[in-house]
């Protein structure tokens, strides 16, 4: 585990973008696992700047997003399809056929989960998986549980997760109660994992995840078992680490 701490959001975003862009420069046909939410926004902005400077091309890259809400229209402004288009896809040369996000509106969600896992397997091992961290320790939408599902699956979102995401909606009543998420098993199969965490409100959970017991009650704690984990923190998020 390699933990790096930064004293500014700008430096952290730049470091994360450099790792992702460097991955593509080294492996032009890289398979990337992508995340959404507030944390990656500045990272994607930096990646777009690098693309516009001619530093990187996504023409041969394949991407797989971690998750998507269930029964939220794809064109809804808070769908992760809309998020990715707004923050990254519409600004780079990644072919549409090489962008993958779970379909939360599929007629058969169980079949959609199976299809998504098959697409990941067909693309090959994920070279670099970008992750954020939920306040309850979730990664993707893998919520704390007695046991975690290894493949893509339907999840009932925890109330804490819905409350945290309510800031993106008019009210918590508008936040979907279910999502499709890549499983922890798939995440841990990635060759490299980049965990980015910001804010003092994440200080307690990042300490539990990185220095506490490995337990499914804190899904991110399973990242301790990964042989190539890079953690980027701002000074507020890392303030309680030993």
Helices and strands as residue ranges (DSSP letters): E 2-6, H 9-26, E 31-34, H 41-52, E 62-65, E 67-69, H 80-87, G 89-91, G 96-98, E 99-100, H 109-123, E 128-131, E 153-156, H 159-165, G 166-168, G 172-174, E 178-181, H 184-188, E 192-197, G 200-202, H 203-211, G 219-225, E 229-234
